[in-house]
Amino acid sequence: MTTPLFLLRCVQLGISIRDLDLLTIGMVNDMYAESSNDDYKGYAQIATQRDFDAF
């Protein structure tokens, strides 16, 4: 990952330079990956208690 790409991801997530004192590169990468999951509509099935018991 290049510095410009990292800073672009920070801007896309709304992270300021001041906030970067509290975050690691890995945390920013994880936040960016999770942000793309927010719009995913493919989670049609939700686990029930029976599913958890079977697990």
Distance bins in CASP14 RR format, pairs under 12 A and 6 or more apart:
PFRMAT RR
TARGET T0000
AUTHOR 0000-0000-0000
RMODE 2
METHOD distances of the structure
MODEL  1
1 7 0 0 0 0 0 1 0 0 0 0 0
1 8 0 0 0 0 0 1 0 0 0 0 0
1 9 0 0 0 0 1 0 0 0 0 0 0
1 10 0 0 0 0 0 1 0 0 0 0 0
1 25 1 0 0 1 0 0 0 0 0 0 0
1 26 0 0 0 0 1 0 0 0 0 0 0
1 28 0 0 0 0 1 0 0 0 0 0 0
1 29 1 0 0 1 0 0 0 0 0 0 0
1 32 0 0 0 0 0 1 0 0 0 0 0
2 8 0 0 0 0 1 0 0 0 0 0 0
2 9 0 0 0 0 0 1 0 0 0 0 0
2 25 0 0 0 0 0 1 0 0 0 0 0
3 9 0 0 0 0 0 1 0 0 0 0 0
3 10 0 0 0 0 0 1 0 0 0 0 0
3 20 0 0 0 0 0 1 0 0 0 0 0
3 25 0 0 0 0 0 1 0 0 0 0 0
4 10 0 0 0 0 0 1 0 0 0 0 0
4 11 0 0 0 0 0 1 0 0 0 0 0
5 11 0 0 0 0 0 1 0 0 0 0 0
5 12 0 0 0 0 0 1 0 0 0 0 0
5 25 0 0 0 0 0 1 0 0 0 0 0
5 28 0 0 0 0 0 1 0 0 0 0 0
5 29 0 0 0 0 0 1 0 0 0 0 0
5 32 0 0 0 0 0 1 0 0 0 0 0
6 12 0 0 0 0 0 1 0 0 0 0 0
6 13 0 0 0 0 0 1 0 0 0 0 0
6 15 0 0 0 0 0 1 0 0 0 0 0
6 17 0 0 0 0 0 1 0 0 0 0 0
6 20 0 0 0 0 1 0 0 0 0 0 0
6 23 0 0 0 0 0 1 0 0 0 0 0
6 24 0 0 0 0 0 1 0 0 0 0 0
6 25 1 0 0 1 0 0 0 0 0 0 0
6 26 0 0 0 0 1 0 0 0 0 0 0
6 27 0 0 0 0 0 1 0 0 0 0 0
6 28 1 0 0 1 0 0 0 0 0 0 0
6 29 0 0 0 0 1 0 0 0 0 0 0
6 31 0 0 0 0 0 1 0 0 0 0 0
6 32 0 0 0 0 1 0 0 0 0 0 0
7 13 0 0 0 0 0 1 0 0 0 0 0
7 14 0 0 0 0 0 1 0 0 0 0 0
7 15 0 0 0 0 1 0 0 0 0 0 0
7 16 0 0 0 0 0 1 0 0 0 0 0
7 17 0 0 0 0 1 0 0 0 0 0 0
7 20 0 0 0 0 1 0 0 0 0 0 0
7 25 0 0 0 0 0 1 0 0 0 0 0
7 28 0 0 0 0 1 0 0 0 0 0 0
7 32 0 0 0 0 0 1 0 0 0 0 0
8 14 0 0 0 0 0 1 0 0 0 0 0
8 15 0 0 0 0 0 1 0 0 0 0 0
8 28 0 0 0 0 0 1 0 0 0 0 0
8 32 0 0 0 0 1 0 0 0 0 0 0
9 15 0 0 0 0 1 0 0 0 0 0 0
9 20 0 0 0 0 0 1 0 0 0 0 0
9 23 0 0 0 0 0 1 0 0 0 0 0
9 25 0 0 0 0 1 0 0 0 0 0 0
9 26 0 0 0 0 0 1 0 0 0 0 0
9 27 0 0 0 0 0 1 0 0 0 0 0
9 28 1 0 0 1 0 0 0 0 0 0 0
9 29 1 0 0 1 0 0 0 0 0 0 0
9 30 0 0 0 0 0 1 0 0 0 0 0
9 31 0 0 0 0 1 0 0 0 0 0 0
9 32 1 0 1 0 0 0 0 0 0 0 0
9 33 0 0 0 0 1 0 0 0 0 0 0
9 34 0 0 0 0 0 1 0 0 0 0 0
9 35 0 0 0 0 1 0 0 0 0 0 0
9 36 0 0 0 0 0 1 0 0 0 0 0
10 16 1 0 0 1 0 0 0 0 0 0 0
10 17 0 0 0 0 1 0 0 0 0 0 0
10 18 0 0 0 0 0 1 0 0 0 0 0
10 19 0 0 0 0 1 0 0 0 0 0 0
10 20 1 0 0 1 0 0 0 0 0 0 0
10 23 0 0 0 0 1 0 0 0 0 0 0
10 25 0 0 0 0 0 1 0 0 0 0 0
10 26 0 0 0 0 0 1 0 0 0 0 0
10 27 0 0 0 0 0 1 0 0 0 0 0
10 28 1 0 0 1 0 0 0 0 0 0 0
10 29 0 0 0 0 0 1 0 0 0 0 0
10 31 0 0 0 0 1 0 0 0 0 0 0
10 32 0 0 0 0 1 0 0 0 0 0 0
10 35 0 0 0 0 0 1 0 0 0 0 0
11 17 0 0 0 0 0 1 0 0 0 0 0
11 19 0 0 0 0 0 1 0 0 0 0 0
11 20 0 0 0 0 0 1 0 0 0 0 0
11 28 0 0 0 0 0 1 0 0 0 0 0
11 32 0 0 0 0 0 1 0 0 0 0 0
12 28 0 0 0 0 0 1 0 0 0 0 0
12 31 0 0 0 0 1 0 0 0 0 0 0
12 32 1 0 0 1 0 0 0 0 0 0 0
12 33 0 0 0 0 0 1 0 0 0 0 0
12 35 1 0 0 1 0 0 0 0 0 0 0
12 36 0 0 0 0 0 1 0 0 0 0 0
13 19 0 0 0 0 1 0 0 0 0 0 0
13 20 0 0 0 0 0 1 0 0 0 0 0
13 23 0 0 0 0 1 0 0 0 0 0 0
13 27 0 0 0 0 0 1 0 0 0 0 0
13 28 1 0 0 1 0 0 0 0 0 0 0
13 29 0 0 0 0 0 1 0 0 0 0 0
13 30 0 0 0 0 0 1 0 0 0 0 0
13 31 1 0 1 0 0 0 0 0 0 0 0
13 32 1 0 0 1 0 0 0 0 0 0 0
13 33 0 0 0 0 0 1 0 0 0 0 0
13 34 0 0 0 0 1 0 0 0 0 0 0
13 35 1 0 0 1 0 0 0 0 0 0 0
13 36 0 0 0 0 0 1 0 0 0 0 0
13 38 0 0 0 0 0 1 0 0 0 0 0
14 20 0 0 0 0 0 1 0 0 0 0 0
14 23 0 0 0 0 0 1 0 0 0 0 0
14 28 0 0 0 0 0 1 0 0 0 0 0
14 31 0 0 0 0 1 0 0 0 0 0 0
14 32 0 0 0 0 0 1 0 0 0 0 0
14 35 0 0 0 0 0 1 0 0 0 0 0
15 21 0 0 0 0 0 1 0 0 0 0 0
15 22 0 0 0 0 1 0 0 0 0 0 0
15 23 1 0 0 1 0 0 0 0 0 0 0
15 24 0 0 0 0 0 1 0 0 0 0 0
15 25 0 0 0 0 0 1 0 0 0 0 0
15 27 0 0 0 0 1 0 0 0 0 0 0
15 28 1 0 0 1 0 0 0 0 0 0 0
15 29 0 0 0 0 0 1 0 0 0 0 0
15 31 1 0 0 1 0 0 0 0 0 0 0
15 32 0 0 0 0 1 0 0 0 0 0 0
15 35 0 0 0 0 0 1 0 0 0 0 0
16 22 0 0 0 0 0 1 0 0 0 0 0
16 23 0 0 0 0 0 1 0 0 0 0 0
16 28 0 0 0 0 0 1 0 0 0 0 0
17 23 0 0 0 0 0 1 0 0 0 0 0
19 27 0 0 0 0 0 1 0 0 0 0 0
19 28 0 0 0 0 1 0 0 0 0 0 0
19 31 0 0 0 0 0 1 0 0 0 0 0
20 26 0 0 0 0 0 1 0 0 0 0 0
20 27 0 0 0 0 1 0 0 0 0 0 0
20 28 1 0 0 1 0 0 0 0 0 0 0
20 31 0 0 0 0 0 1 0 0 0 0 0
22 28 0 0 0 0 0 1 0 0 0 0 0
23 29 0 0 0 0 0 1 0 0 0 0 0
23 30 0 0 0 0 1 0 0 0 0 0 0
23 31 0 0 0 0 1 0 0 0 0 0 0
23 32 0 0 0 0 0 1 0 0 0 0 0
24 30 0 0 0 0 1 0 0 0 0 0 0
24 31 0 0 0 0 0 1 0 0 0 0 0
25 31 0 0 0 0 0 1 0 0 0 0 0
25 32 0 0 0 0 0 1 0 0 0 0 0
26 32 0 0 0 0 1 0 0 0 0 0 0
26 33 0 0 0 0 1 0 0 0 0 0 0
26 34 0 0 0 0 0 1 0 0 0 0 0
27 33 0 0 0 0 0 1 0 0 0 0 0
27 34 0 0 0 0 0 1 0 0 0 0 0
28 34 0 0 0 0 0 1 0 0 0 0 0
28 35 0 0 0 0 0 1 0 0 0 0 0
29 35 0 0 0 0 0 1 0 0 0 0 0
29 36 0 0 0 0 0 1 0 0 0 0 0
30 36 0 0 0 0 0 1 0 0 0 0 0
30 37 0 0 0 0 0 1 0 0 0 0 0
31 37 0 0 0 0 0 1 0 0 0 0 0
31 38 0 0 0 0 0 1 0 0 0 0 0
32 38 0 0 0 0 0 1 0 0 0 0 0
33 40 0 0 0 0 0 1 0 0 0 0 0
34 40 0 0 0 0 0 1 0 0 0 0 0
37 43 0 0 0 0 1 0 0 0 0 0 0
45 51 0 0 0 0 1 0 0 0 0 0 0
46 52 0 0 0 0 0 1 0 0 0 0 0
47 53 0 0 0 0 0 1 0 0 0 0 0
47 54 0 0 0 0 1 0 0 0 0 0 0
47 55 0 0 0 0 1 0 0 0 0 0 0
48 54 0 0 0 0 1 0 0 0 0 0 0
48 55 0 0 0 0 0 1 0 0 0 0 0
49 55 0 0 0 0 0 1 0 0 0 0 0
END
